[in-house]
């Protein structure tokens, strides 16, 4: 299945709200990704994602509509040569290999666009699909932070995956 990465647009709001308003997606992301996912949350996100140059957060377009997102977030201070990657994909497209290809594309984009030497992601221990995506894309599991996440009444481990330029 084909996808295309592009900047977010306010025209993406209906698809964003439709796909992001899914507890199965929200359960694997930080508390900054709300559930329920409202139009107001979507507008705020699109405004924030559209602001930086160069683009740091992209829409994943599938079949002509925004069906997920992926971002690279450069760090600061002593971590300024590092960036964090985050992503999500609409449930109808899970298990089709799309996110692995998106992550591979974003690895190249991150190292070419930003002055970094390390890219990392922090999936929850319960998100096996995300762990497989990162491994297939060339990331290495570096650490497990035991009982470091509290989400939806559960204590979970946080995993750290990274790839170095």
ABEGO torsion letter per residue (X at the ends): XBBBBBBBBAAAAAAAAAAABBAAAAAABBAABBOBBBAAAAAAAAAAAAABOBBABBBBBBGGBBAEBBBBBBBBEAAAABBBBBBBBBAAABGAGAAAAAAAAAAAAAAAABBBABBBBBBBAABAAAAAAAAAAGBBBABBBBGABBBGGBBBBBBBBBBBX
